[in-house]
């Protein structure tokens, strides 16, 4: 496996994961009341507790994208 192939792979991973993050964020903004109602019923959590969990999800997912996709991609772009 050469550096160019690995760079292309990480670029696609970055785009896919960023797309998933953007899609879930937009879905939360558009269908917030429906999603909160469903998750509240399923997990027995209040709206306030769910808001914290949603924020935590977005924060953790963003950090994982940066650490496992963006940083290696940029490192390979610099050395290539």
PESUL-V124090 format. One record per residue. N is the residue number from 1. RES is the residue in one small letter. SS is DSSP state (helix for helix, strand for strand, loop for the rest). Layout:
BEGIN
n/res/ss
N/RES/SS
N/RES/SS
END
This chain:
BEGIN
n/res/ss
1/x/loop
2/x/loop
3/x/helix
4/x/helix
5/x/helix
6/x/helix
7/x/helix
8/x/helix
9/x/helix
10/x/helix
11/x/helix
12/x/helix
13/x/helix
14/x/helix
15/x/helix
16/x/helix
17/x/helix
18/x/helix
19/x/helix
20/x/helix
21/x/helix
22/x/helix
23/x/helix
24/x/helix
25/x/helix
26/x/helix
27/x/helix
28/x/helix
29/x/helix
30/x/helix
31/x/loop
32/x/helix
33/x/helix
34/x/helix
35/x/helix
36/x/helix
37/x/helix
38/x/helix
39/x/helix
40/x/helix
41/x/helix
42/x/helix
43/x/helix
44/x/loop
45/x/loop
46/x/loop
47/x/helix
48/x/helix
49/x/helix
50/x/helix
51/x/helix
52/x/helix
53/x/helix
54/x/helix
55/x/helix
56/x/helix
57/x/helix
58/x/helix
59/x/helix
60/x/helix
61/x/helix
62/x/helix
63/x/helix
64/x/helix
65/x/helix
66/x/helix
67/x/helix
68/x/helix
69/x/helix
70/x/helix
71/x/helix
72/x/helix
73/x/helix
74/x/helix
75/x/helix
76/x/helix
77/x/helix
78/x/helix
79/x/helix
80/x/loop
END
